[in-house]
């Protein structure tokens, strides 16, 4: 009888503590992954981004878009992809996207700091119908831009309203502007 009473006391005391312990462990893992992502983001992002400018071409002016996030390519913490934090890169959301003279700019609704990706730092552009970004699936036309430092590249996911053909046209224009900008920089250097 005494053994039965002590088991009931342990079950009353232990079972409420068990879910709280699991939540604490999950919170600790999330906290450590965000801390590692912030530290690596300081290394991955350039110290100076170009200023936000107005669009210079009406075909690639302000249109509805979606920002699915930016992630450090190949970097994970306990199977979680590391998201880029700081300078407007944290979070996801709907907004307006456009091409300026120096960068791709996406201003999310209700967020003060825009996402700015300079053409001079772009390594690769890809267009897909649907893509996985940070463990979530985003349907529709997605432009995947790999940019940043060679040793720690960043992958940004932009959705463009208007379908796959329009996203492909945007990707061609971004590639053209990036190559022209790189050509001008190497031309003036010599």
Secondary structure, DSSP 8 states (H G I E B T S, - for coil): -HHHHHHHHHHHHHHHHHHHHHHHHHHHHHHHHHHHHHHHHHHHS-S--------S-GGGSSEEEEEEEEEEEEEEETTEEEE--STT-SS-EEEEEEE-SSEEEEEETT-SS-EEEEGGGEEEEEEEEEEEETTEEEEEEEEEEEEE-SSSEEEEEEEETT-HHHHHHHHHHHHHHHHHHHHHHHHHH-
